[in-house]
Amino acid sequence: MDHNVYMQRAAELSASAIKEQAGGPFGAVIVRGGEIIAEGSNRVTIDNDPTAHAEVVAIRNAAKALGSFDLSGCELYTSCEPCPMCFGAIYWARLDHVYYANTRQDAAAIGFDDKHIYDEISAPIDQHSIPFTHLPSTEARDVFAQWQANTDLARY
């Protein structure tokens, strides 16, 4: 398996995001068994979707292509170290390995600085810059109980 081929494709996708004015300079591919099964480029501005990062787009495309939310056995090649949102998506998707080209410091140098998000994640909830307020709900708790009791649901 030639890692450089997949990373080159991720870089090409990041360049296409700029050319198409779709979003930031980020691209990603998902590979399984030496074959690219899905690709993604940043589509934040063209789709007006703040979650349409290259890695998330690639994960969505891979899950659709494979007909599964579990991407075990797959690897992600991305043009940049994933942001906190993409980091979470990678773990939820159960990818086996992540290869990245540019670092988060490289991204920060061109205006994509996620440091404030990393800081927010580690801060106590009552110190977040966006207020988070706990509003307990009997109805919401009941739904969790229903989920817990139902043995026919796909667990993930």
N, C-alpha and C positions, 0 to 999 in steps of 0.2 A: 504494500500500500504506500503510495507516494503522497505524503502529507502536503507537500508543496503544491500539488495539483489542486487539492481541495481549498487550500488557503488562497491560491491564485484566483480560483473561482469566487471565493468570498470577496476578495479585493475587487474583482470585476463588477460584482453586484453592488459594492459600495460606490464605485464610480458611476454606475448606472443610476443610482439614487440621486446623485448630483445632476447628471445629464438630464434626467426626467423631471428635475425639480420636485421630487417626491418627498424628500426629507433629508436627514443628515447623512454623512458619508459612512454608512455602515451596511455590511452585507454578511450573510451567513448561509452555510449549507449544512445539511444533515446527511450523514453517510451511514450506510449499513452494509456490511459485507463487501466493502470496496466500491459500492455504487452510491451515487448521489440520489437520494430519494426525495429530497425537498430543498428548496431554496427560499431565501427571503432577503429583501432589502428594506431599508428604512422607508416607511410610507406615512410618517406622522403628518406631514403638512398636506400631502395630496389627498389623504383620506380623512383629514381632521380627526385623527385618532391618536391620542397621546400614548397609547399602548402598542402602536404598530411599529415597534422596534424590529430590526432585522431578525434577531433571534426569536422573538415571539412570532413573527410572521412565518419563519421557517418551521418552528414547532407546530403551529397551526396547520401548515401545509403537510408536514410529515404525518401528523395524527390523522388527517383526512386521507392521505394516500394509503396509510397502513390500516385505516379503520380501527384505530386504537388510541387511547389516551396514554398508554404505557409505551414509551419509546426506549425501553431497555434494549440493549444490543446496538444502539445507535450512538454516533459521535457527532459533535457539533464543531464546525470550523467557523470562526467568526473573525471579522476584520479588526475587532477591538474587544478588549476585556469587557465582559458583560456588566451592565449597570445593575443596581440592586433589584429592580423589577425583573429583568431578564435572568438574573441569578436565581431568583425564586422560581421562575418558570422552568428553568433547567432542572431544578430538583423535583418539582411537581411532575415533570415529564419523564423523570428517571433516566436521563441520558447517561451513558457510560463514561464519557470523557469529553472535555472541552479543550480545544486548541484555539488560541487567540493570537493576533498579530500585534496591534497597538495596545498600549497599556492605558489604564485609567488616567495616568498623569499626561500621556500624550493627548487623550481626549480633552482633558481640562485645559491644556494649552491652546486648543482651538475653539474653546467656548462651551464644551460639554462637560461641565464639572459636577460630579455627583457627590462630592464630599458632604454637602449639606444633608443629603438623603442618608448617607451612611451615619452621620452624626445624629440625625433624628431617630433612626432605628435604635441606636444604642442609648438614647436619652430616656429617662423615666417618662411615662406616658403623660404625666401632668406638666411636663416641660417642653412638649412639642410646640413648634411654631404655629401649626394648625391645631386648634383645640380638638381633643378627643374626649367625649363625654359618655360615660357608661350610663345607659338607660335600660335597666333590667326590664324584661318583658316576659310575662307568663306565657303568652302565645309563642314567642320565639323559643322559649325553653321547651314547650310542648312539642314543637316541630323537631327539636333535637332528640327528644325522647322517642318520637315516632321513627326517626332515622335509626336510632340505636336498636329499636325493637324489630325493625323490618329486616328479615334475613334474605329477602329476594333482591336487594339492591346491590349494584356493582360497587364494591368498596375500592377506594383509591387512597 
